[in-house]
Amino acid sequence: MIMSFVMVIIGLTGLRTGAFKITYNRQVKGSVAHLLGVALLLGAVGSFVPDFGGTIQLVTVVGVIIAGLVTAEKIQPSPKAPRN
């Protein structure tokens, strides 16, 4: 049940902002983030299927992580402001 809530939150974030982090220094942006967000939302809904809900969640999460890692862009560190 907790995994469904996490999937919904990350899925909605991906749909709303068009970007979310896969790892600390890799990020998915644009239409890929929207598609992965939809996949997470569908996986969360699929978790309520009797006898197969956990399997649907696991396959969805692993698939989104793999697709995200393949398509992710490296996050550029922001330049630090000089101290006065």
PyMOL commands that set and color helices and strands:
alter all, ss='L'
color gray80, all
select helices_A, chain A and resi 2-17+31-46+53-71
alter helices_A, ss='H'
color red, helices_A
select strands_A, chain A and resi 19-23+26-29+73-74
alter strands_A, ss='S'
color yellow, strands_A
deselect
rebuild
show_as cartoon
